[in-house]
Amino acid sequence: MSATAPLPATANRAKAARSALWSVAENGGLALISFSSLIIYSRFLSVSDFGLFSIVLAVIELMTVLVSMLFHDALVQRTDVGEAHYDSAFTATMALSAVLMAACWLGAPTFAARTGNPQAAMALAWTSLCLPLTALSATIVARQRRNLDFRTLAVRSLVGRTLGALTGIALVVMGFSFWGLVAQQVFVVLFGSAILWITCRERPRLRFQWVAFRELIGFGVVAVSVLFVNFSIKRLFVILCGMSLGTHAAGLMNLSFRAVDTFWSLASTAISQVALPILSSLRADDERFKRAFRTASSFACVVLYFSFVLIGATSTEVVEILFGPRWSAIAPYVTLLSLQVLVQARRLLMTPMLTALGRPRDLLITQSAELVFVLGAILVTGVPTIGWAIGIWVTRELLGAVLQTTLFRRASGIGWMEQIRASWLPLLCAAAMLGAVWAARLAMPGWPAIARVAVLAPLGTAVYVAGLFLFDRRLLTELLDFAKSAVARRRAPSTASNG
């Protein structure tokens, strides 16, 4: 949820590279922990348990954006930040978290009535403990990101998530069912904040200075508004669809999203973190800027089309192996959500490029339009089935892509055909892979899922790589060279080019 901010004047290239490495390690570790615990939970919890918690968590995550990010960007980007700023932000954040938590407790009965599940009231109330626990460390996180101390943040996140996951899993195995999910969420935040509070050298105090607060709040409100709109699209979608469909259907939908989103979040974060500083450094040279975008788009499409189309092609087997046969109904939804990558991959590079061009407003326009569409579609259709919900979500992606592509063309000068040129060959290879996998599955009636995937995954990989090799060997070679150079640069940072 963090936004990119200008680096301090004392920052150097090596420190920035180490920060990016720790950030990628953090996201990769969190994805692995999250997905591993998801697999375990799917074996012990009911579909309705997943659905109910997905709705509760979406509400709390929306509020957490306000608590964690209201002053974050303002503290990071200001050139002159003193202890009065940190203390005032800390005091205001703690007060805001208390107000939001009180709202959760007071509104819990109404929330339970809307979801049709009596457990929802206490689930929302107790999960809201995450809000003041997040507030305890929000300004510490901002200070450490300002100082590029990503190592401490990574350790804190990984240790907190691991301890929280172990606590939640232990409670579920012992028979506490749904409450293991609630405990995990609370303990993840508790452990993470405790680690930061204990290890940091400069702790904020409950002190409020109106002047310092006023210097932060204006920028903070604008920055958090952009984040909130972006973050609220998925969360409001989950909340409203969950209330319309009921907790059982919401559970199926939630696991469908999480099966894909865990990997998408890891891939998109890693690519964005690398792309933004590179594109920002080249924006003064129009030709190199566009060339870097074309190259990055080609690489992203090659890697992401392969990964997610293969997941979609083998979703029947993947779901059965990872989550068990009782979740087999979500396989078609996993396929549809995975195939969104055909649109998402091209949009992924547009976000850092528009930021590098100083056009974040275009991103806000696209996000706002997507949010309005989702809310309007849910209101008009009433979301009668999961299929309708997935259809609304995929249509939102397509409409957002058209709008963002139009705004991107206006901002960058890169035309429609030039934007899609990088994706046509990976698209053809992905289509061939998808067809080969589905055709091969027809020849395996009665085979166990693990045997099918042991054949289908290598087959799909071979078809995809063969297509790239036959039609554009240079692209495949450049991608391999890029991967080798990344490893070599990490091994010998002192010899890395400064260009």
Helices and strands as residue ranges (DSSP letters): H 13-44, H 47-69, H 72-77, H 83-115, H 119-127, H 130-146, H 150-171, I 172-176, H 179-199, H 210-245, H 247-282, H 286-313, H 315-323, G 325-330, H 331-339, H 341-356, H 360-381, H 386-412, H 416-421, H 424-442, H 449-471, H 473-491, G 493-495
